[in-house]
Amino acid sequence: MNEMANTVSALVLKSDQFTGLTDTITSNLDVLIPVGLTIMGIMIAVSLIPRIVYKFL
């Protein structure tokens, strides 16, 4: 039973473990938002353009 308690305590995530990740994301938002929007736009365009072209043919 002690091994189980050690395993569970090893899997508990604390907020201070995410400080580096959140600092990195917030400091790079100027890059992440335009890149994310561009990738999303490309994905939408790839799915919509063939449908639009097919309707006119």
C-alpha positions as CSV (number, residue, x, y, z in Angstrom):
1,M,0.0,0.0,0.0
2,N,2.9,2.3,0.7
3,E,4.1,2.0,-2.9
4,M,0.7,3.0,-4.1
5,A,0.8,6.2,-1.9
6,N,4.2,7.1,-3.3
7,T,3.0,6.6,-6.9
8,V,-0.1,8.8,-6.3
9,S,2.0,11.5,-4.6
10,A,4.4,11.5,-7.5
11,L,1.5,12.2,-9.9
12,V,0.2,15.2,-8.1
13,L,0.9,18.4,-10.0
14,K,1.3,21.7,-8.2
15,S,0.9,25.2,-9.5
16,D,4.5,26.1,-9.0
17,Q,5.5,23.4,-11.5
18,F,3.6,25.3,-14.2
19,T,5.1,28.7,-13.6
20,G,7.8,28.2,-16.2
21,L,5.3,27.1,-18.8
22,T,2.8,29.9,-18.1
23,D,5.6,32.5,-18.2
24,T,6.8,31.2,-21.5
25,I,3.4,31.1,-23.1
26,T,2.5,34.6,-21.9
27,S,5.8,36.1,-23.0
28,N,5.4,34.6,-26.5
29,L,1.8,35.4,-27.1
30,D,2.8,38.0,-29.7
31,V,4.1,35.2,-31.9
32,L,1.7,32.4,-30.9
33,I,-1.6,34.1,-31.7
34,P,-0.7,35.1,-35.3
35,V,0.8,31.7,-36.0
36,G,-2.2,29.9,-34.5
37,L,-4.6,32.0,-36.5
38,T,-2.7,31.5,-39.7
39,I,-2.7,27.7,-39.2
40,M,-6.4,27.7,-38.4
41,G,-7.1,29.8,-41.5
42,I,-5.2,27.4,-43.7
43,M,-7.0,24.5,-42.3
44,I,-10.4,26.1,-42.9
45,A,-9.4,27.2,-46.4
46,V,-8.2,23.7,-47.4
47,S,-11.6,22.3,-46.4
48,L,-13.8,25.1,-47.8
49,I,-12.2,26.0,-51.2
50,P,-12.8,22.5,-52.8
51,R,-16.5,22.7,-51.7
52,I,-16.9,26.2,-53.2
53,V,-15.2,25.1,-56.5
54,Y,-17.2,22.0,-56.7
55,K,-20.5,24.0,-56.4
56,F,-19.6,26.1,-59.4
57,L,-18.6,23.2,-61.7
